[in-house]
Amino acid sequence: MSSSPPAGPGHDAAPPSEVGPHEDEPHEQGFNDRLNWLRAGVLGANDGIVSVAGIVLGVAGATTDRTAILIAGIAGLVAGAMSMAAGEYVSVRTQRDSEEALLAKERRELREDPEDELAELAGLYVDKGLDRDLALEVARQLTEKDALGAHAEVELGIDPGDLTSAWNAAFASMVAFTAGALLPLSTILLVAADLRVAVTVVAVLLALVITGWASARFGYGSARRAILRNVVGGLLAMAVTHGIGQLVGTQV
């Protein structure tokens, strides 16, 4: 039986890039920020698609008047986009306020009792599996380089230099909602009256399949479950609002 020759001039070892983690695997650095943007974008788009689809299909169930459908759709789009932006801003701003308060507390503790903070950081590394001497050396070196960053990352799970912007999140939600809302609104207005409901439903379902797939693809989740949730929720919303529109239309 022959053995493989050792690596040498004619048998170079594989470069690190070929033996390391697969490039498609999620990386911790920037992953939380990516998920924040994903959540805001997908949530906004889904809400815009389903909300405005429900509004225009509800009105279409009560009347065939294109002007009434247009007014209701635009009102829903504007109100929904503003609501999404305001809600996202308040949510992210509240989170950021909490993070900034924790960072201010950590700064004060580092200034007033640096030795105790160093021991605390070393203890956290011991809890992660390092022996005490190595943990103390790692804690000391990281503290010398960036005391607040080292303590905030391990103790609080916060990157002081990468706090989420409330304004960016609000703008992303507003744009995503508007983009999603334009699909059912434009579809139901451009299609003939006898086909508008069916075509709008199909267009909305296709859009929900895409947003469901995108959320799973970029969030490393199950595409099947994400798509199923989107489609079932959208169908239910459109069926209920259209049914109520038909009921109201026959009674008025």
N, C-alpha and C positions, 0 to 999 in steps of 0.2 A: 504494500500500500504506500503510495507516495504522499508526502505532505506538501502543503502549499509553501512556496518559497517566501522568505521574509521580505518585507518591503525594502527596496533598495533603489538604486538608480534606474533600474528597468521596471520596478514594481512599486510605483508611487502609491502611498496610502490615499484613500479617498479624502477629498477636501472636506472641511467641516460642514460646508453648506449641503453636502450630499448625505451626511449622516446625522444631521441635526433634526429638529422638529419639522414636520411638513409645513410648507409655506401657507397652506390653507387653514391651519389650525389657529384658533383665536389667541391673541396675545394680550396679556394683562395691560400693557402700556397703551393708553388711549382707548381701551375697550369700553370702559364705563362712559366716557364721553360719547363714543360712537352709539352706545345704547340709548343715551339721553336724546341724541338727535333722531335716532330711529324711532323712539317712542313718540316724540313730538310730531315727526313727519307722518308716520303711519297712522297714528291716532287722529291727526288732523284730516288727513286724506279720507280715511274711513268715515269719520264723522260727517265730512262734507258730502261724500257720496250718498250715504244712507239718509242723512237728515233732509237734504234737498230733494232726493228721490222720493222720500216719504211725503214731503210737502207737495211737490208738483203732481205726484200720482194721486194724492188725496184730493187735490183741487180738480184734477182731470176726471176723477170719479164722480164729481158733483156737476161739472160743466165742461163743455167743449170749447169755451171761449178762450182763445189763445192769449188775449190780453190779461185776463184774470190769472191764468197760469204763469205768465211772465212776471206779473207784479208779485205774486206770492213767492215765486222762485227767487227773484232778486232780493225781496225782503228777507227770506230765509238765509240766503247766501251772506248778505251783509251782517245780519244779526248774529249768525253762527260764527262767522269769521272774527267778529269783534269779541264775542263771548269766548271763543277758543284762545285768542290772544291774551285777553284779560286773565282768564283762568290759568293759563300756562305761566304768565308773568308772576301772578300771586304765588303759585305753587313753587316755582324755582326761586323766586326772591325770598320766600320763607325759608327754604332749604339753605340758601346762601347765607342768610342772616344767622342761622344756627351755626353753620360752618365757621363764619367769621367770628362769632362769639367764642366758639371753642378754640380757635386759633389765638385769639386775644388772651384767653385764659392760659393757654400753653406758653405764650410769650412771657406772661407775667411769672409763671412758675419757673421757667428757665432763667429768668433774670434774678429772681429772689432765692432760688434754691437749686443751683445747677448740679451740685453733687448728688442730691437725692433724685433728680431727674435722670442723671446718667445711670445711677443704679437701677432705676425703674426701667429704663430702656434696655439695659443689659438683661434684666430679669425677663423681659418680654422675649428677647432672643433665646434665652435659656428655655423658655416655654415652647419655642419653635423647634428646639432640638439641638442647639449649640451647647457645647460645654461652657462652664462658667468663665474660664479664662478667655476663651475665644470670643464669647458673647461680650465680655467687657471691652476687649480690644476693638471689636467691630463697632460697638456703641460709641467708644471714645473717638474713633476715626470719623465716623459719620457725624458725630456732634461737632467735631472741629471743622468739618467741611460745610455743613448746613444743619445746625441744631434744630431749628424749627421744622424743616422739611423731614428730617429723620424721625423726630418724635411724632409729628402729625401723621406721617404715613403709617407707622406701626401702631400707635396708640389710638388714632382716630379714623384711620382709613381715608385721609384727606390729603390731596396734593395742593399745597398753598398756591402754587403757580398755575393751577389749572381748574379754577372754580368756574362752574357753569354760569354763563351770562343769561340773566333773566330776559333781557331785551332780545337777544338772539333766539332764545327758545320761543318767546312770544311771536316774533316775526315768522319763524319757521312754521309754527302752528297755523298762523293766519294764512300764509301763502299755501300751505298744504291743504287746508280746508277749502280755500277758494278754488284751487285746482281740481279738487275732488268734486266740489259742488257744480262746477261748470259742465261736467259730463252729463248728468241727468237733465240739467236745465237746457242745455243746447240740444240734446237728443230729442226731448219731448216737444221742443218748439219747432224743430226742423222736419220732423216726420209727419206724414199725413195723419189726420185725426183718427182714422180707423185702425191705424197701426202703431200709434204713438205709445200706447201703454205697453204692448208686447215688446217693441223694439227697445224702449227705455229699460224695461226689466232685464232683458238680455244684456244690454250694454253695461248696466250696473253690476250684474253678476260677473261678467268678464272682468270688470275693473276690480271687484272685490277678490277675485281669484288672483289677480296680479299683485294687489297690495298684501294679500295673505302670503303669497309666495315670497315677496320681497321681505316681509317682516321675518319670516323663517330663515331666509337665505342669509340676511345680514345679522340676525340675532342668533344664528346657529341652533335654531329650534326645528320642530317637526313641521314640514311644509303641509302635510296632509291635515294635521289638526288645525293649523292656522287658517288654511283655506276653508275648511269645513266650518269653523267658527264664523268667519266672515260671511260666507254664503248663507248659512242658516239664519244668522242675525239679520242680514239684509233682506232676505225673503220674508221673514216674519214682519219686519218693519213696513215693507212695501205692501204686504197683504192687508195688514191691519189698517193702515192709513187710507189705502184705496177703498177698502170695504166701508170705512167710516164716511169717506167722501160720497160713495154711492148711496149710502143710507141717508145722509143729510140732503143730498141732491134730490132724492125722491120725496122728502118730507117738506122741503121748502118750496 
